[in-house]
């Protein structure tokens, strides 16, 4: 069976990448295959995860290119060379322009650690999201997988899952619970949904 070829874009530890690799091994992404890991820096631990699982990886640093346009052209070139049909942003810290996102309509998904439209958009990433949720005093947070367009965290929502905030939570504790209870559960599901849809479209 043909599978949708997926590139996972990463910048750091790659915990969501690991969740996808594990899900693929368990047979939970039958319509997709992680064919490439693209990192925005060469110290990302996600690169080690890719190597340990025999997944091809490449490093493309924004500052190595004179402009956003040239940087994105390079990424497109790499994606084409590897016949990539779908992109998953898993803690990818480089911004992508409308030129790039519109080139892959409904083919780029992102995981965000809150229930969009709460605590999302510019400046809301990593621990900042959980700090904001605790500061605001919400009782429920969670994670959202959405399509990526030119607006930060603004694309159509694919899946969401709520996570309770508990007495005494710190941003770090909450971040971990959201990952375990929501992100690592939702992302493989959403990736399979989109990969399957793309298979039908091919």
C-alpha positions, 0 to 999 in steps of 0.5 A: 500500500502506498503511504503519504510521505511525511516530513516532521519539522522540529527545533528541540527535543522532539517529544512529539516526533517520538510520539509519532515514531512510536505510533507508526511502529504500533501501526496507528498511522497506516496511511502515513510514513515519516520519511524525513525530519527537518531541524532548524538547528543542528543541536536539536535532540530530535535529530538523535531520535531520527538517527536512532530510528533510521529516519533521514534528517536534514538541518536547515538554519534560517540564519544561513540564508539571506532572506526568508524567501531563499530559506523557504525555497531551500526547504521546498527543494528538500521536500521535493527531493524526498517526495514529501506530501505532508508536513507536521510542525512538532515544536518548530520554532521558525516562522513560515511565510504565506508563500510557503504555507499556501504552497502546501494547502491542507498539507501542513499540521501543527500541534499547539499546547492549548485549546485554541482560540485560548492562549495562542497566536504570536508569542504563545509557545512552549512554557509561555502557553502554560504560564498564561493558562495558570495566570488566567486561572482557567480550570481546563486547558489541553491541546489542539492539532490544526492546519497551518496557514499564514496566521499563527495558530489560525488554521482550521482545527482538526482535533482537540483534547481537554486536560484538567488543571490541578491544584498546585500545578506549575507550568512545567508540571502542566506542560508534561500532563498536556503532552502525555494526556493530549499532545501525544494522543492527538497528534498521531490520530490527526496525522493519520486522518490527514494522511488518509485524506491525502491518499484518497486525493492522490 
